[in-house]
Amino acid sequence: MVEVIEQRIAEQNKLLRRLRKEQPDRKGDLRTIRSDTHVMLGSVFSFPDPVEDMDQAEYLRWRRDVIAFAKADAAWNGAEVLSIVEHRDEAHPHVHVLAVPICADDNMRMDAKRCHEGHREQDRHKDHGWSGSPSRSYKQAMRGWQDRYHAAVGAKHGQARTGPRRRRLDRAAWKAEQERLKAQKAAEIATERAAEARRLADEEERRLSAVTWDTVARRLREAEAVHAIATGGLIAAIRQVDPDPVLLERLETPGQMGSWTNHDADRNREMSLALAPVLSDGLEALRQPPTGPGLLGGLSGFLRGLAGWVNRLADTSPRWLKWPETVAYVAHGARQAFGTTYTASTLAGVIEASPAWQSFTGDARARLDQARTVQALTNPRVSLPDAPSHRGI
């Protein structure tokens, strides 16, 4: 505190010297701060119950209200609180508050008496030449200060402004006032608890809203990623998940009927015996929608199974049968199995025409629409985008 005050005084004196040079007609008002100037205000607030008997929760509520009152009162009087010290080492807990004047146009010399209501009224009494002792105005101002403290703090905690003897109250009147203050204290506590409950409820609502929004945003990103994979096609999906160059080449190789339809009966029988079981297994798998934890998980499992199936086709094909002819054989069988009106030119085309891939793309489209709808409902400021075009899927 001492270092802070001395630093502020030094800075303010520099300003006052500079202003005195700039405004010589105000030399009297711009005198530097004297060493005996009062530059600090002190207040002591005492809790009525002894330390060993006090209710801890009630004391903490009182202490909080005292600190709020002290800060607001200092600001109202043109001062700033710099130190708040709590004492519990004496009979009654109490709080010391120290404040210093704020350097302002109406208090250039940091005079603490100008920030003290009693001293201000006492000076006004002298300046106006009012009758009676100036201390009378001082005491009246300080009674007003204590009235404000009682209204802001004391009454909220069941404390009377003065005792019964001073006001000559009989026992019944004093007891009635105590009951009134007790009821006021209970009402203040109930109001405070209700406000705290509302605050906690609002915090929980904000937390749940943030969690909900994060979940919605994450699911929208996932739905957009899945939809992008679905609309990009099988080859793009494999390149993103597991770019196996051999698998990609086999999937992209165009089929050629070649001469396998004109092979002799022995070769046709050999080809059929070798490829028909593998083709049947693959077509059966292509009839089922991908299954797994979510669309991406299902797609990953589907692509792994697909890679195994294509490798089986390559391994079981007779050596004399060229791969484009195997592709054509599979495409012909898929057309019959799936009832399509055209024969796909590549294995990628066969798979994209299958019920499994169509189911995946349809689910991806539905999931994206659902995620966008949920986002719009969660955040009304977000408008629903136009439905994307699915032509060609």
Stockholm file with secondary structure:
# STOCKHOLM 1.0

chainA/1-393         MVEVIEQRIAEQNKLLRRLRKEQPDRKGDLRTIRSDTHVMLGSVFSFPDPVEDMDQAEYLRWRRDVIAFAKADAAWNGAEVLSIVEHRDEAHPHVHVLAVPICADDNMRMDAKRCHEGHREQDRHKDHGWSGSPSRSYKQAMRGWQDRYHAAVGAKHGQARTGPRRRRLDRAAWKAEQERLKAQKAAEIATERAAEARRLADEEERRLSAVTWDTVARRLREAEAVHAIATGGLIAAIRQVDPDPVLLERLETPGQMGSWTNHDADRNREMSLALAPVLSDGLEALRQPPTGPGLLGGLSGFLRGLAGWVNRLADTSPRWLKWPETVAYVAHGARQAFGTTYTASTLAGVIEASPAWQSFTGDARARLDQARTVQALTNPRVSLPDAPSHRGI
#=GR chainA/1-393 SS CHHHHHHHHHHHHHHHHHHHHHCGGGTTTTCCCCTTCCCCEEEEEECSSCTTTCCHHHHHHHHHHHHHHHHHHHHHTTEEEEEEEEECSSSSCEEEEEEEECCBTTBTTCCGGGGCHHHHHHHHHHHHTCSSCHHHHHHHHHHHHHHHHIIIIIGGGTCCSSCTTTTTCCHHHHHHHHHHHHHHHHHHHHHHHHHHHHHHHHHHHHHHHHHHHHHHHHHHHHHHHHHHHHHHCHHHHHHHHCCCHHHHHHHHSCCCCTTGGGSCHHHHHHHHHHHHHHHHHHHHHHHSCCCSSHHHHHHHHHHHHHHHHHHHHHHHSCTTSCHHHHHHHHHHHHHHHHTCSSCCSSHHHHHHTSHHHHHHHHHHHHHHHHHHHHHHHHCTTSCCCCCCCCTTC
#=GC SS_cons         CHHHHHHHHHHHHHHHHHHHHHCGGGTTTTCCCCTTCCCCEEEEEECSSCTTTCCHHHHHHHHHHHHHHHHHHHHHTTEEEEEEEEECSSSSCEEEEEEEECCBTTBTTCCGGGGCHHHHHHHHHHHHTCSSCHHHHHHHHHHHHHHHHIIIIIGGGTCCSSCTTTTTCCHHHHHHHHHHHHHHHHHHHHHHHHHHHHHHHHHHHHHHHHHHHHHHHHHHHHHHHHHHHHHHCHHHHHHHHCCCHHHHHHHHSCCCCTTGGGSCHHHHHHHHHHHHHHHHHHHHHHHSCCCSSHHHHHHHHHHHHHHHHHHHHHHHSCTTSCHHHHHHHHHHHHHHHHTCSSCCSSHHHHHHTSHHHHHHHHHHHHHHHHHHHHHHHHCTTSCCCCCCCCTTC
//
